[in-house]
Amino acid sequence: MLALHPQVSVRPEPFGALLYHFGTRRLSFLKDRRLLDVVQRLDGSTSVEDALTAVPEKERPAFRRALSTLEETGMLA
């Protein structure tokens, strides 16, 4: 199951959030506050689909792509 990497710090912002990975020194921007909500729900969810329940079905592919990118860059583990 995906969750924030232990070395990632989240700073909520009006536009979404900033994610900073202390190990890689990588900075990522979440440009949608709903994506931040999904990322935060990952930790208590049994699956990505469970974390996406509040996202409308037609928007879920874009959220899955964003989560995949965050995983590829090490923000999620």
N, C-alpha and C positions, 0 to 999 in steps of 0.2 A: 504494500500500500504506500502511496506517495504521502509525503509530509514535507514541511520545510526542513531543509538541511539544518543540522544543529548549529552551524556556524553562520547562519543567515539571520540578519536583523531586519525587522520590518518597521518602516516609519510611514504611517498613514498620512496622506496629503489630500487636499481638496480634489485633486484630479484623479486620485487612486492611491498609489503608494510607491515608495522607494524600497527596494530590496538591496541589501548590501551583504556580500559574502566576505567574511573576514579572512577566509583561507585563500581565496583566489583574487580578492580585492575587486571583484566584479560588481558593478552597479546595474540594476535592472529597474525599469519603470513599469508599473502597472497603470495603464491609462484608463482603467475602468474600475470603479469602486466595487462593482459586483464581482470582478475577478479577485480582488482582495478578499472578499467574503468567502468565495469558493476556496481559495488557498488556505484561509484560516480554518475552514470546515474540514479540510482534508485530514487533519490530525485526529479528529474524532469520528471519521467516517470509515466504513468498511470497504468502500470502493470509490473510485472517481465518480461513477454515476450517482452514488449516494450524495456526494458533495455537490453535484450539479442539479439537485432536485428543484432548487429555487430559480434556476435559469430556464427561460422558455425553450422548448424543444428545438425550435428553428435556429436558436443562437448557440446551441451546445457544440456544434462542430468547431466554431471559432474559439470557444473556451477550451475545448480539448486540444486544439493546436497550440494555444497559448500555454497550457499546462505542459504539453510535450516540449515546447521550447524551454520552459523553465527547468524541466528535468534535464534536457540536453546540456544546459549551461551550468548545471550543478546547484541551482537554487532549491530544487526539490530533490529529495532522496527517497 
